[in-house]
Amino acid sequence: MSTVLVLGGTGTTGSRVTAFLRARGATARVATRSPSGPGQVRFDWTDPATHAPALDGATAVYLVAPIGEAEPAPLVAPFLDAARTAGVRRVVLLSSSAVPDADDGVGALPALVRGAVGESTVLRPSWFMQNLVGDHVLAAGIREHGEIVTATGDGRVGFVDAGDIAAVAGHALLDAEPHPSEHLITGPEALSYADAAAVLTDVTGSPVRHRAVTAEERTARFAASGIPDDFAALLAALDVAIAGGSEDRVTDTVARVTGRAPRTLREVATEALSPAGGEIRPGRAGA
Ligand SMILES: NC(=O)c1ccc[n+]([C@@H]2O[C@H](COP(=O)([O-])OP(=O)(O)OC[C@H]3O[C@@H](n4cnc5c(N)ncnc54)[C@H](OP(=O)(O)O)[C@@H]3O)[C@@H](O)[C@H]2O)c1
């Protein structure tokens, strides 16, 4: 049975990948800068001395690259060398539907991973539903002001549940047959942020609205939330791309890979608002 090192194992997708793998009897080793118990191992992208010990005995890796790092390749390449040396045969890389392949930046990672191990799959999910119901800056806006602020205009997005991404990742990590080199992953429908706000209004019983702003205002809001200026501008540019229709699509990947339908925003939001979840508490409109 596989031993999978789950990078970002305490994060939105990695924690769900870990749960998926363990439910199927695989060994999932959670990589974290702050291990707090069995099944966790210290791993820090910026401390290469932590890489080989984390990889010891692993046969596969779920790879979440260093978050917010504009040029991650210099950190990821030596890690992949160490993975190959440790006997890792399969890597599933979390990328994004919004990140095209490129010679540098985060767009360089798919080619790097493909060149490093025999079996690799790049996940290209659309925007996570959890951005709206978790700790993300958008969810904070809903909690505090009852509004979602974006520069996406009327553009639509195939929002996807992080649990569905994790299920696709889990299959790609465990299935006997290697998966295709890429999976473009969306939820079941493409929604504008105004559509999403209407769903959240319905589910929560409190008004949630979408407020469209300019790319400049969106950049400033990201920066004010602590995101570095250049990354804030990049995120705002992704909003502008959405306004132009870049994410207006749905794929059958979740159903094809997992054998079940992808979850709707309504289902995910309803679960998050249950007493056990309780992730968002919208403020009053206009608050
Ligand atoms: N949000 C979206 O809509 C969306 C859409 C498509 C793609 N994506 C991609 O998803 C990725 C983020 O994945 P996620 O949401 O699953 O993760 P996440 O919830 O943002 O969690 C980040 C993880 O990275 C770990 N981490 C942070 N700094 C680290 C370091 N220096 N060394 C080792 N680990 C470190 C954290 O672990 P510890 O704190 O425990 O160390 C944590 O588990 C991004 O690359 C983004 O491009 C996001």
The ligand as a Tripos MOL2 file, in Angstrom:
@<TRIPOS>MOLECULE
LIG
   48    52     1     0     0
SMALL
NO_CHARGES

@<TRIPOS>ATOM
      1 N1         -8.2280   29.2090   -3.6230 N.am      1 LIG1
      2 C1         -8.5330   28.9320   -4.8610 C.2       1 LIG1
      3 O1         -9.6210   29.2450   -5.3630 O.2       1 LIG1
      4 C2         -7.5400   28.1800   -5.7310 C.ar      1 LIG1
      5 C3         -7.9320   27.7810   -7.0070 C.ar      1 LIG1
      6 C4         -7.0300   27.0320   -7.8010 C.ar      1 LIG1
      7 C5         -5.7690   26.7220   -7.2830 C.ar      1 LIG1
      8 N2         -5.4200   27.1500   -6.0350 N.ar      1 LIG1
      9 C6         -4.0790   26.8220   -5.5320 C.3       1 LIG1
     10 O2         -4.1760   26.1680   -4.3030 O.3       1 LIG1
     11 C7         -2.9290   26.3400   -3.6200 C.3       1 LIG1
     12 C8         -3.1870   26.4100   -2.1500 C.3       1 LIG1
     13 O3         -3.6470   25.1400   -1.7400 O.3       1 LIG1
     14 P1         -4.5600   24.9560   -0.4750 P.3       1 LIG1
     15 O4         -5.6840   25.9820   -0.5520 O.co2     1 LIG1
     16 O5         -4.9060   23.5380   -0.3680 O.co2     1 LIG1
     17 O6         -3.5590   25.3550    0.6980 O.3       1 LIG1
     18 P2         -3.8010   26.3560    1.9060 P.3       1 LIG1
     19 O7         -5.0940   26.0690    2.5780 O.co2     1 LIG1
     20 O8         -3.5150   27.7510    1.4170 O.co2     1 LIG1
     21 O9         -2.6780   25.8760    2.9060 O.3       1 LIG1
     22 C9         -1.3370   26.1860    2.7020 C.3       1 LIG1
     23 C10        -0.5250   25.0290    3.1990 C.3       1 LIG1
     24 O10         0.8420   25.3110    2.9060 O.3       1 LIG1
     25 C11         1.6120   24.9950    4.0370 C.3       1 LIG1
     26 N3          2.7640   25.8910    4.0380 N.ar      1 LIG1
     27 C12         2.7770   27.2390    4.0470 C.ar      1 LIG1
     28 N4          4.0480   27.6870    4.0340 N.ar      1 LIG1
     29 C13         4.8490   26.5870    3.9990 C.ar      1 LIG1
     30 C14         6.2620   26.3790    3.9810 C.ar      1 LIG1
     31 N5          7.1380   27.4050    4.0060 N.pl3     1 LIG1
     32 N6          6.7230   25.1160    3.9420 N.ar      1 LIG1
     33 C15         5.8770   24.0650    3.9360 C.ar      1 LIG1
     34 N7          4.5190   24.1870    3.9630 N.ar      1 LIG1
     35 C16         4.0240   25.4480    4.0030 C.ar      1 LIG1
     36 C17         0.7330   25.1840    5.2490 C.3       1 LIG1
     37 O11         1.1210   24.2560    6.2300 O.3       1 LIG1
     38 P3          1.6230   24.6340    7.7130 P.3       1 LIG1
     39 O12         1.1210   26.0210    8.0320 O.co2     1 LIG1
     40 O13         0.9800   23.5720    8.5730 O.co2     1 LIG1
     41 O14         3.1090   24.5210    7.6520 O.co2     1 LIG1
     42 C18        -0.6390   24.8130    4.6950 C.3       1 LIG1
     43 O15        -0.9090   23.4370    4.9130 O.3       1 LIG1
     44 C19        -2.2720   27.5750   -4.2150 C.3       1 LIG1
     45 O16        -1.0950   27.1630   -4.8520 O.3       1 LIG1
     46 C20        -3.2700   28.0630   -5.2470 C.3       1 LIG1
     47 O17        -2.6550   28.4910   -6.4360 O.3       1 LIG1
     48 C21        -6.2640   27.8470   -5.2410 C.ar      1 LIG1
@<TRIPOS>BOND
     1     1     2 1
     2     2     3 2
     3     2     4 1
     4     4     5 ar
     5     4    48 ar
     6     5     6 ar
     7     6     7 ar
     8     7     8 ar
     9     8     9 1
    10     8    48 ar
    11     9    10 1
    12     9    46 1
    13    10    11 1
    14    11    12 1
    15    11    44 1
    16    12    13 1
    17    13    14 1
    18    14    15 2
    19    14    16 1
    20    14    17 1
    21    17    18 1
    22    18    19 2
    23    18    20 1
    24    18    21 1
    25    21    22 1
    26    22    23 1
    27    23    24 1
    28    23    42 1
    29    24    25 1
    30    25    26 1
    31    25    36 1
    32    26    27 ar
    33    26    35 ar
    34    27    28 ar
    35    28    29 ar
    36    29    30 ar
    37    29    35 ar
    38    30    31 1
    39    30    32 ar
    40    32    33 ar
    41    33    34 ar
    42    34    35 ar
    43    36    37 1
    44    36    42 1
    45    37    38 1
    46    38    39 2
    47    38    40 1
    48    38    41 1
    49    42    43 1
    50    44    45 1
    51    44    46 1
    52    46    47 1
@<TRIPOS>SUBSTRUCTURE
     1 LIG1         1 GROUP 0 **** ****
